[in-house]
Amino acid sequence: MRISIIGTGYVGTVTGTCFAHLGNDVICVDVDSKRVESMNAGIPPIYEEGLEELLKAHAGKNLKATLDYDEAIANSDISFICVPTPTDESGKIDLRFVKEASRSIGQRLKKKNSYHVVVVKSTVVPQTTQSAITPILEEASGKKAGIDFGVGMNPEFLREGKAVHDFMHPDRIVIGGDDPKAQGIIKSLYKGYKCPILEVDTKTAEMIKYVSNSFLATKISFSNEVGNICKRLGIDTYKVMEGVGLDARISPYFLSSGLGFGGSCFPKDVKALIGKAAEVDYEPELLKTVLLVNEHQPQMLLRLLKIHVPDLRGKRVAVLGLAFKNDTDDIRESRAIPVIGSLLAEGAHVVAYDPMATGHMKRVYPNIEYAKTADEALVDADACIVATEWAEFRKLNSFDKMRKPVVIDGRKMIDPKGKNIIYEGICW
């Protein structure tokens, strides 16, 4: 099938590249000329495991990028909107980019005689496709949805760092549509997949995305709440959650206690669902608490550090891990950001290390010291904080280079056995 992808960010790049790998002809549209040039050169604008190899295999063949909406819409039968939907502090999502994309597509649909399907892949709150996107498409095109063109909603469930794998091997595919013809065309794109395919209306598809992320965030905050209690009782919370996770009704996933969740999805989506609930006059107390527990976790870590280093003024503190999770360079909502902010507020000298995310963190904290390796960061440090679960941290064995071997572990990465260190786990 001929597909156009609107937006070459995280979701758009992965979606477009993977659809090309499945044998479709894909045109990616972006307003950023550097991203377009990068895509056409086979260089992904983001890091994702396996993405560069796929993009190089298809760029210039059945995948290209362009700045030209006319070219993209004229030469495709189905368009996926994959632009950002940020939220403000109240949880209200910013639909500016989605509306701009919808208007641009609609203006080009005016020139088309053939049936075209517009699919929202951007994360939007329930009723957005029906009440905002479809009317814009109709107004801009002068045509009628469900007759002259189709509209659908196809949420993504991609884990950063494993997005290519998740696209090719999903747990489920959700296809939302208020037009059976559009739904059928979207479904045909996934005809080779063996997973369950759920067909629902657009607002239900939108809700499934938010509820999935909010539930996973809830499991993490619940685990951290339990971990904070276990810490005070001298109980290994990981053993507790191992026993809990063996219950088939619960599963062992997302039960790891630690520094909390970050990234582009969980914080934003929980806030957005809270905001949507407020619109319909409901107070979601549980979801609010999920965010509250998450915001408190970095301070729990600092409290443990100050037990061993009461006065942080002038102290050299190594922060290992800057990305919000391992196997990505994404620092959005990374728990390392408030940790570093608190250390600086206490007057500490921060030396940070991450195998991939240093460049991004330099834009947030340009004046702290950055090490080239974890070992280098530990030299003469008065304390070490582990903030991201990079596998290489499990092998660290250079704590003897520290001035004072205090290790506060936010991700259960360090085994203190046989190491001459003062060790504290945030929840264990």
C-alpha positions as CSV (number, residue, x, y, z in Angstrom):
1,M,0.0,0.0,0.0
2,R,1.1,3.6,-0.5
3,I,1.5,5.3,2.9
4,S,2.3,8.8,4.0
5,I,3.6,9.5,7.5
6,I,3.2,13.0,8.9
7,G,6.0,13.7,11.3
8,T,9.4,12.1,11.6
9,G,9.7,12.1,15.4
10,Y,9.9,8.9,17.5
11,V,6.6,7.4,16.4
12,G,6.7,8.6,12.8
13,T,10.2,7.4,12.1
14,V,9.6,3.9,13.6
15,T,6.2,3.6,12.0
16,G,7.3,4.7,8.5
17,T,10.4,2.6,8.5
18,C,8.7,-0.6,9.7
19,F,5.8,-0.2,7.2
20,A,8.4,0.1,4.5
21,H,10.1,-3.0,5.8
22,L,6.7,-4.8,5.4
23,G,6.7,-4.0,1.7
24,N,4.7,-0.8,1.5
25,D,5.7,2.4,-0.3
26,V,6.2,5.1,2.3
27,I,6.6,8.9,2.1
28,C,7.5,10.7,5.3
29,V,6.6,14.4,5.7
30,D,8.3,16.8,8.1
31,V,8.7,20.6,8.3
32,D,12.3,20.2,9.5
33,S,14.7,20.0,6.5
34,K,17.5,18.5,8.5
35,R,15.3,15.6,9.5
36,V,14.2,15.1,5.9
37,E,17.8,15.0,4.7
38,S,18.8,12.7,7.5
39,M,15.9,10.2,6.7
40,N,16.8,10.3,2.9
41,A,20.4,9.6,3.8
42,G,19.4,6.5,5.8
43,I,20.2,8.1,9.1
44,P,17.4,8.0,11.7
45,P,16.9,11.3,13.6
46,I,16.4,9.2,16.8
47,Y,18.2,6.2,18.3
48,E,16.3,3.0,18.4
49,E,17.7,-0.5,18.4
50,G,17.6,-2.0,14.9
51,L,16.2,1.2,13.3
52,E,19.3,2.4,11.5
53,E,19.7,-0.9,9.7
54,L,16.1,-1.0,8.5
55,L,16.2,2.7,7.4
56,K,19.4,2.2,5.4
57,A,17.9,-0.8,3.7
58,H,14.8,1.1,2.5
59,A,15.8,4.8,2.2
60,G,15.8,5.8,-1.4
61,K,13.9,2.7,-2.4
62,N,10.5,2.3,-1.0
63,L,10.9,5.0,1.7
64,K,11.6,8.6,1.2
65,A,11.2,11.9,3.2
66,T,9.9,15.2,1.9
67,L,8.9,18.7,3.0
68,D,6.1,18.7,0.4
69,Y,2.6,17.7,1.6
70,D,1.3,17.8,-2.0
71,E,3.8,15.2,-3.1
72,A,3.0,13.0,0.0
73,I,-0.8,13.1,-0.1
74,A,-1.0,12.8,-3.9
75,N,1.2,9.7,-3.9
76,S,-0.4,7.8,-1.0
77,D,-3.7,6.2,-0.1
78,I,-3.5,6.3,3.6
79,S,-1.9,9.0,5.9
80,F,-0.7,8.5,9.5
81,I,-0.6,11.6,11.7
82,C,2.4,11.0,14.0
83,V,3.1,14.5,15.5
84,P,3.7,15.4,19.1
85,T,0.9,16.1,21.6
86,P,2.5,17.7,24.7
87,T,0.6,18.5,27.8
88,D,0.7,21.5,30.2
89,E,0.8,21.1,34.0
90,S,-3.0,20.9,34.2
91,G,-2.9,17.9,31.9
92,K,-4.5,19.6,28.9
93,I,-3.0,18.4,25.7
94,D,-1.7,20.8,23.0
95,L,-3.4,19.8,19.7
96,R,-1.6,22.5,17.7
97,F,0.5,20.1,15.7
98,V,-2.3,17.6,15.2
99,K,-4.6,20.4,14.0
100,E,-1.9,21.8,11.6
101,A,-1.3,18.3,10.2
102,S,-5.1,17.7,9.8
103,R,-5.6,21.0,8.0
104,S,-2.6,20.4,5.7
105,I,-3.9,17.0,4.8
106,G,-7.4,18.3,4.3
107,Q,-6.3,21.0,1.9
108,R,-4.6,18.3,-0.3
109,L,-7.6,16.0,-0.1
110,K,-9.6,18.7,-1.8
111,K,-7.5,17.9,-5.0
112,K,-7.9,14.1,-4.8
113,N,-10.7,12.2,-6.4
114,S,-9.8,8.8,-4.8
115,Y,-10.8,7.7,-1.4
116,H,-8.1,8.5,1.2
117,V,-7.8,7.3,4.8
118,V,-6.4,9.6,7.5
119,V,-5.2,7.7,10.6
120,V,-4.4,9.4,13.9
121,K,-1.4,7.7,15.6
122,S,-0.5,10.6,17.8
123,T,-1.8,10.1,21.4
124,V,-4.9,12.2,21.8
125,V,-7.5,12.2,24.6
126,P,-10.9,10.5,23.9
127,Q,-13.2,12.2,21.5
128,T,-10.4,14.2,19.9
129,T,-10.5,12.4,16.5
130,Q,-14.3,12.7,16.3
131,S,-14.7,16.3,17.7
132,A,-11.6,18.1,16.5
133,I,-9.7,16.2,13.7
134,T,-12.5,15.0,11.5
135,P,-14.2,18.5,11.4
136,I,-10.9,20.1,10.4
137,L,-10.4,17.6,7.6
138,E,-14.0,18.2,6.4
139,E,-13.7,21.9,6.5
140,A,-10.3,22.0,4.8
141,S,-11.2,19.5,2.1
142,G,-14.8,20.5,1.5
143,K,-15.6,16.8,1.6
144,K,-17.5,14.4,3.9
145,A,-15.8,11.9,6.3
146,G,-17.1,8.4,5.8
147,I,-18.1,9.1,2.2
148,D,-15.3,10.9,0.4
149,F,-12.5,10.0,2.8
150,G,-12.1,7.9,5.9
151,V,-10.8,8.6,9.4
152,G,-9.3,6.2,11.9
153,M,-7.4,6.0,15.1
154,N,-4.5,3.4,15.5
155,P,-2.7,4.0,18.8
156,E,0.9,3.0,19.2
157,F,2.2,0.8,22.1
158,L,6.0,1.1,21.5
159,R,8.6,0.8,24.2
160,E,11.5,3.2,23.7
161,G,14.6,1.2,23.1
162,K,12.5,-1.8,21.8
163,A,10.2,0.1,19.4
164,V,11.1,-1.8,16.2
165,H,10.6,-5.1,17.9
166,D,7.3,-4.0,19.4
167,F,6.1,-2.8,16.0
168,M,6.9,-6.1,14.3
169,H,5.8,-8.2,17.2
170,P,3.0,-6.4,19.0
171,D,0.9,-7.8,21.9
172,R,-2.2,-6.4,20.2
173,I,-3.3,-4.0,17.5
174,V,-6.1,-1.5,18.1
175,I,-8.0,-0.1,15.1
176,G,-10.4,2.7,15.9
177,G,-12.9,3.9,13.3
178,D,-16.4,5.3,12.9
179,D,-16.3,4.2,9.2
180,P,-16.2,0.4,8.4
181,K,-14.5,1.1,5.1
182,A,-11.7,3.0,6.7
183,Q,-11.3,0.4,9.4
184,G,-11.0,-2.3,6.8
185,I,-8.3,-0.5,4.9
186,I,-6.3,0.1,8.1
187,K,-6.7,-3.6,9.1
188,S,-5.3,-4.7,5.8
189,L,-2.0,-3.1,6.6
190,Y,-1.6,-5.6,9.5
191,K,-2.9,-8.7,7.6
192,G,0.3,-10.7,8.3
193,Y,0.2,-10.2,12.1
194,K,-0.7,-13.1,14.4
195,C,-1.6,-11.0,17.5
196,P,-5.2,-10.1,18.5
197,I,-6.7,-7.2,16.5
198,L,-9.3,-5.2,18.3
199,E,-11.7,-3.1,16.2
200,V,-13.5,-0.3,18.2
201,D,-14.7,3.2,17.6
202,T,-12.2,6.1,17.7
203,K,-12.9,7.4,21.2
204,T,-12.5,3.8,22.6
205,A,-9.2,3.4,20.7
206,E,-8.0,6.7,22.2
207,M,-9.0,5.6,25.7
208,I,-7.2,2.3,25.4
209,K,-3.9,4.0,24.8
210,Y,-4.3,6.3,27.9
211,V,-5.5,3.5,30.2
212,S,-2.7,1.2,29.2
213,N,0.0,3.7,30.0
214,S,-1.8,4.9,33.2
215,F,-2.1,1.4,34.5
216,L,1.6,0.6,33.9
217,A,2.5,3.9,35.6
218,T,0.2,2.9,38.5
219,K,2.0,-0.5,38.9
220,I,5.3,1.4,39.1
221,S,4.2,3.9,41.7
222,F,2.5,1.1,43.7
223,S,5.7,-0.8,43.7
224,N,7.6,2.3,44.8
225,E,5.1,2.9,47.6
226,V,5.5,-0.7,48.8
227,G,9.3,-0.4,48.4
228,N,9.4,2.7,50.6
229,I,7.5,0.8,53.3
230,C,9.8,-2.2,52.9
231,K,12.9,-0.1,53.2
232,R,11.8,1.1,56.7
233,L,10.9,-2.5,57.7
234,G,14.2,-4.0,56.5
235,I,12.4,-6.2,53.9
236,D,13.7,-6.8,50.4
237,T,11.0,-5.4,48.3
238,Y,12.3,-7.3,45.2
239,K,11.6,-10.6,47.0
240,V,8.2,-9.3,47.9
241,M,7.4,-8.3,44.3
242,E,8.8,-11.6,43.0
243,G,6.2,-13.4,45.1
244,V,3.5,-11.0,44.2
245,G,4.3,-11.2,40.4
246,L,4.0,-15.0,40.4
247,D,0.2,-14.4,40.7
248,A,-1.1,-14.8,37.2
249,R,-3.7,-12.1,37.8
250,I,-0.9,-9.6,38.5
251,S,2.2,-10.7,36.4
252,P,5.8,-9.7,37.2
253,Y,6.1,-6.8,34.8
254,F,6.5,-3.2,36.0
255,L,6.8,-4.2,39.6
256,S,10.4,-3.0,40.0
257,S,10.7,-0.5,42.8
258,G,13.2,2.4,42.3
259,L,13.5,6.0,41.3
260,G,10.3,6.2,39.4
261,F,9.1,6.5,35.8
262,G,9.9,9.1,33.1
263,G,9.9,9.3,29.4
264,S,7.6,10.9,26.8
265,C,4.5,8.8,27.6
266,F,3.7,7.8,31.2
267,P,3.9,11.3,32.9
268,K,2.2,13.0,30.0
269,D,-0.5,10.4,29.5
270,V,-1.4,10.2,33.2
271,K,-1.7,14.0,33.4
272,A,-3.8,14.1,30.2
273,L,-6.2,11.4,31.6
274,I,-6.5,13.4,34.8
275,G,-7.2,16.5,32.7
276,K,-9.9,14.7,30.7
277,A,-11.5,13.4,33.8
278,A,-11.8,17.0,35.1
279,E,-13.6,18.0,31.9
280,V,-16.3,15.5,32.7
281,D,-16.4,16.5,36.4
282,Y,-14.6,13.5,37.9
283,E,-11.7,13.7,40.4
284,P,-9.3,10.8,39.7
285,E,-7.6,10.5,43.1
286,L,-5.7,7.3,42.3
287,L,-4.1,8.7,39.2
288,K,-3.2,11.9,41.0
289,T,-1.4,9.8,43.7
290,V,0.4,7.9,41.0
291,L,2.1,11.1,39.9
292,L,2.6,12.3,43.5
293,V,4.5,9.2,44.5
294,N,6.6,9.4,41.3
295,E,7.5,13.0,42.0
296,H,8.6,12.1,45.6
297,Q,11.0,9.3,44.7
298,P,14.0,11.5,43.8
299,Q,13.7,13.2,47.1
300,M,13.7,9.8,48.9
301,L,17.0,9.1,47.2
302,L,18.4,12.5,48.3
303,R,17.3,11.9,51.9
304,L,19.2,8.6,51.9
305,L,22.3,10.3,50.5
306,K,22.3,13.0,53.2
307,I,22.3,10.3,55.9
308,H,25.8,9.4,54.8
309,V,26.9,12.8,53.4
310,P,24.9,15.4,55.5
311,D,26.5,18.4,54.0
312,L,26.7,18.3,50.2
313,R,28.3,21.7,49.7
314,G,31.4,21.3,47.6
315,K,31.1,17.5,47.6
316,R,31.7,15.7,44.3
317,V,28.7,13.5,43.4
318,A,28.8,11.1,40.5
319,V,25.4,10.6,38.8
320,L,25.4,7.5,36.6
321,G,22.6,7.4,34.0
322,L,20.9,10.4,32.5
323,A,18.4,8.8,30.0
324,F,14.9,8.1,31.5
325,K,15.6,4.4,30.9
326,N,18.3,2.2,29.4
327,D,18.8,1.6,25.6
328,T,17.6,5.1,24.7
329,D,19.1,8.6,24.5
330,D,15.8,10.2,25.6
331,I,15.9,12.3,28.7
332,R,12.3,13.5,28.7
333,E,11.0,13.4,32.3
334,S,14.2,11.6,33.3
335,R,14.4,11.1,37.1
336,A,18.0,12.2,36.8
337,I,16.9,15.8,36.1
338,P,15.3,16.5,39.5
339,V,18.1,14.5,41.2
340,I,20.8,16.7,39.6
341,G,18.7,19.8,40.3
342,S,18.4,18.9,44.0
343,L,22.2,18.2,44.2
344,L,23.0,21.6,42.7
345,A,20.6,23.3,45.1
346,E,22.5,21.7,48.0
347,G,25.8,23.1,46.5
348,A,27.2,19.8,45.3
349,H,29.6,19.5,42.4
350,V,27.9,17.0,40.0
351,V,29.8,14.9,37.5
352,A,27.5,12.9,35.2
353,Y,27.8,10.0,32.9
354,D,25.5,8.3,30.4
355,P,26.6,6.1,27.4
356,M,24.1,7.8,25.1
357,A,22.2,10.8,26.6
358,T,25.0,13.2,27.6
359,G,24.4,15.4,24.6
360,H,20.8,15.9,25.4
361,M,21.4,16.5,29.1
362,K,24.0,19.2,28.3
363,R,21.1,21.3,27.0
364,V,19.4,21.1,30.4
365,Y,22.5,21.4,32.6
366,P,25.3,22.9,30.5
367,N,27.5,23.8,33.5
368,I,27.9,20.5,35.3
369,E,30.9,18.2,34.6
370,Y,30.4,15.3,32.2
371,A,32.6,12.2,32.3
372,K,33.4,10.0,29.3
373,T,33.1,6.8,31.3
374,A,31.5,5.6,34.5
375,D,34.9,4.8,35.9
376,E,36.0,8.4,35.2
377,A,33.0,9.8,37.0
378,L,33.8,7.9,40.1
379,V,37.3,9.3,40.5
380,D,37.6,11.3,43.8
381,A,33.8,11.2,44.2
382,D,32.3,11.6,47.6
383,A,29.1,9.7,46.6
384,C,27.6,8.0,43.6
385,I,24.0,7.9,42.5
386,V,22.7,5.3,40.0
387,A,19.8,6.8,38.2
388,T,19.4,4.6,35.0
389,E,19.4,0.9,34.6
390,W,22.3,0.6,32.1
391,A,23.6,-2.9,32.0
392,E,27.2,-1.7,32.1
393,F,26.6,-0.4,35.7
394,R,26.2,-4.0,36.9
395,K,29.9,-4.6,36.1
396,L,31.3,-1.5,37.9
397,N,34.2,-2.4,40.0
398,S,36.1,0.9,40.5
399,F,34.5,2.2,43.6
400,D,38.0,2.2,45.2
401,K,38.7,5.3,43.1
402,M,36.1,7.3,45.2
403,R,37.1,9.6,48.0
404,K,34.2,8.2,50.0
405,P,32.5,5.1,48.6
406,V,28.9,6.0,49.3
407,V,26.6,4.4,46.6
408,I,22.9,5.3,46.5
409,D,21.3,3.0,44.0
410,G,18.0,4.1,42.4
411,R,17.7,1.1,40.1
412,K,19.1,-2.0,41.9
413,M,22.0,-2.2,39.6
414,I,24.9,-2.6,42.0
415,D,25.6,-5.8,44.0
416,P,27.4,-4.6,47.1
417,K,28.7,-8.0,48.1
418,G,32.5,-8.1,48.1
419,K,32.7,-4.4,47.5
420,N,34.1,-2.1,50.1
421,I,31.3,0.5,49.8
422,I,28.5,2.1,51.9
423,Y,25.5,1.0,49.9
424,E,21.8,2.1,50.1
425,G,19.1,1.0,47.7
426,I,16.3,3.6,47.5
427,C,13.6,0.9,48.3
428,W,15.7,-2.0,49.5
